[in-house]
Amino acid sequence: PEPAGISGELEAEVFADAIRKVIPACSRSGSLPALSAVRLEPDGTRFLAAGTDRYRLAAAQCEWKPRLDAEPPEDACLVPSWAADKFTRTAMGMMELGWDDRVASMRSGGLSVTTRVITGDWPKGWRKLLDPVPCPVEVSTSGLLAALKRAALAAEPTEPVELIFTDGQLNLQAGNMNTAYDTL
């Protein structure tokens, strides 16, 4: 298809870093295409990339330069996560990015990728999850992983582990029949 017009540019390495951060949260199921896509959303000179599978959310932001001679995209777009990932593996230097209602175009050096824009709804209110939390908690990665492993012993494989944040503490709870509690 005819490529979309270019709306802005950013460093390919910065874009690749943002995409690598959000792809693990994208759904691997094809049943809901909008959730197996990366959401690309410009906001002035800031650029957001996000991915979700309804249970996890990952978002990254970076600086980008909107083109003054181009009409900025009005809405965010959803591009297949695999297409964004493949592009970021070989893109270098400055890259150009743009989309319309049917295709998204990514260009860097001699590499040009045009992919379809996925239609569908993204979870409403997802941006609220990006706001700072009112009670920050710092825990060691090894301590959190150990607590999650202990909690998983009490839970069935399909049961979630609930993380409850309170002032200065992180409480983990898991299981229905057997229950595990842990505090960090």
C-alpha positions as CSV (number, residue, x, y, z in Angstrom):
1,P,0.0,0.0,0.0
2,E,0.9,3.6,-0.3
3,P,2.9,4.7,2.8
4,A,1.5,7.2,5.2
5,G,2.8,10.7,5.4
6,I,5.5,11.4,8.0
7,S,4.4,13.3,11.1
8,G,7.6,13.4,13.1
9,E,11.0,11.9,13.8
10,L,13.0,10.6,16.7
11,E,16.1,8.6,17.4
12,A,15.7,5.0,16.3
13,E,17.6,3.7,19.4
14,V,15.2,5.7,21.7
15,F,12.2,4.3,19.8
16,A,13.6,0.8,19.9
17,D,14.1,1.1,23.7
18,A,10.5,2.2,24.2
19,I,9.1,-0.6,22.0
20,R,11.3,-3.3,23.8
21,K,9.8,-2.0,27.1
22,V,6.1,-2.4,26.1
23,I,6.1,-5.5,23.8
24,P,6.2,-8.0,26.7
25,A,2.9,-6.6,28.0
26,C,1.2,-7.1,24.6
27,S,-1.2,-10.0,24.2
28,R,0.1,-13.0,22.3
29,S,-3.4,-14.1,21.4
30,G,-4.9,-13.1,18.1
31,S,-8.4,-13.1,19.5
32,L,-8.3,-9.4,20.4
33,P,-6.0,-7.8,17.8
34,A,-6.1,-4.4,19.5
35,L,-4.4,-5.9,22.6
36,S,-1.7,-7.6,20.5
37,A,-0.7,-4.2,19.2
38,V,1.5,-1.4,20.4
39,R,-0.2,1.9,20.9
40,L,1.7,4.8,19.4
41,E,0.5,8.2,20.6
42,P,2.1,11.6,20.1
43,D,1.5,14.4,22.6
44,G,3.2,17.6,21.5
45,T,7.0,16.9,21.7
46,R,6.4,13.8,23.8
47,F,5.7,10.4,22.3
48,L,4.0,7.5,24.2
49,A,4.3,3.8,23.4
50,A,2.1,1.4,25.3
51,G,1.1,-2.3,25.3
52,T,-1.4,-4.3,27.3
53,D,-3.1,-7.7,27.5
54,R,-5.8,-6.5,29.9
55,Y,-3.9,-7.8,32.9
56,R,-0.6,-5.9,32.5
57,L,0.3,-2.5,31.2
58,A,3.6,-1.2,30.0
59,A,4.2,2.3,28.8
60,A,7.2,4.3,27.8
61,Q,7.6,7.9,26.7
62,C,10.3,9.6,24.8
63,E,10.9,12.9,23.0
64,W,10.1,13.3,19.4
65,K,10.2,16.1,16.9
66,P,6.8,16.8,15.1
67,R,7.3,17.9,11.5
68,L,6.1,21.5,11.1
69,D,5.2,21.0,7.5
70,A,3.0,17.9,8.3
71,E,-0.4,17.6,9.9
72,P,0.1,15.8,13.3
73,P,-2.0,12.7,13.7
74,E,-5.2,13.4,15.6
75,D,-5.4,10.0,17.2
76,A,-3.1,7.3,18.5
77,C,-2.6,4.3,16.3
78,L,-2.3,0.6,17.0
79,V,0.4,-1.2,15.0
80,P,1.1,-5.0,15.2
81,S,3.7,-5.6,17.9
82,W,5.6,-7.9,15.7
83,A,6.0,-5.2,13.0
84,A,7.3,-2.6,15.5
85,D,9.7,-5.2,16.9
86,K,11.1,-6.2,13.6
87,F,11.6,-2.6,12.5
88,T,13.5,-1.7,15.7
89,R,15.9,-4.6,15.3
90,T,17.6,-2.9,12.2
91,A,16.7,0.7,12.5
92,M,19.6,3.1,13.2
93,G,20.1,6.9,13.4
94,M,17.1,9.2,13.0
95,M,13.8,7.6,12.1
96,E,10.6,9.0,10.6
97,L,7.2,8.0,11.7
98,G,3.6,8.7,10.6
99,W,0.2,7.1,10.2
100,D,-3.3,7.6,8.8
101,D,-6.5,5.7,9.4
102,R,-5.2,2.6,7.5
103,V,-1.4,2.3,7.5
104,A,1.6,3.3,9.6
105,S,5.0,4.1,8.1
106,M,8.4,3.8,9.8
107,R,11.6,4.8,8.0
108,S,15.2,4.8,9.0
109,G,18.1,5.1,6.6
110,G,17.3,2.7,3.7
111,L,14.8,0.7,5.8
112,S,11.1,1.5,5.3
113,V,8.3,-0.5,6.9
114,T,4.6,0.1,6.1
115,T,2.1,-1.9,8.2
116,R,-1.6,-1.9,8.7
117,V,-3.2,0.1,11.5
118,I,-5.2,-2.2,13.7
119,T,-8.7,-1.0,14.5
120,G,-10.3,-1.7,17.8
121,D,-10.8,-0.2,21.3
122,W,-8.1,0.0,23.9
123,P,-9.0,-0.2,27.5
124,K,-10.5,3.1,28.6
125,G,-8.7,5.1,31.4
126,W,-5.4,3.4,30.8
127,R,-3.6,6.7,31.1
128,K,-4.7,7.0,34.8
129,L,-2.4,4.0,35.5
130,L,0.6,6.1,34.5
131,D,0.0,8.6,37.2
132,P,2.4,8.4,40.2
133,V,1.2,6.2,43.0
134,P,0.3,8.0,46.3
135,C,2.3,5.6,48.4
136,P,5.6,4.6,46.8
137,V,7.2,1.4,47.9
138,E,10.8,0.3,47.2
139,V,11.6,-3.4,47.4
140,S,14.6,-5.4,46.3
141,T,14.0,-7.4,43.2
142,S,15.3,-10.6,44.8
143,G,13.0,-10.1,47.8
144,L,10.0,-9.6,45.5
145,L,10.8,-12.6,43.4
146,A,11.2,-14.8,46.5
147,A,7.9,-13.6,47.9
148,L,6.1,-14.2,44.6
149,K,7.6,-17.8,44.5
150,R,6.3,-18.4,48.0
151,A,2.9,-17.0,47.2
152,A,2.7,-19.1,44.0
153,L,3.1,-22.3,46.1
154,A,-0.3,-21.6,47.7
155,A,-2.1,-20.6,44.5
156,E,-3.4,-22.6,41.6
157,P,-1.5,-22.0,38.3
158,T,-4.4,-19.8,37.0
159,E,-5.0,-17.8,40.2
160,P,-3.5,-14.4,40.5
161,V,-1.2,-13.1,43.2
162,E,-2.6,-9.9,44.6
163,L,-0.2,-7.0,45.3
164,I,-1.6,-4.5,47.9
165,F,0.3,-1.3,48.4
166,T,0.0,0.5,51.8
167,D,2.2,3.1,53.4
168,G,5.7,1.8,53.1
169,Q,4.7,-1.8,52.6
170,L,3.9,-4.2,49.8
171,N,1.5,-7.0,50.9
172,L,1.2,-10.1,48.7
173,Q,-1.8,-12.4,48.9
174,A,-2.5,-15.5,46.9
175,G,-4.7,-18.6,46.8
176,N,-8.3,-19.6,47.6
177,M,-8.2,-22.9,49.4
178,N,-4.6,-22.5,50.6
179,T,-3.8,-18.9,51.3
180,A,-0.4,-17.2,51.4
181,Y,0.4,-13.8,52.9
182,D,3.7,-12.0,52.7
183,T,4.8,-8.5,53.5
184,L,7.8,-6.6,52.1
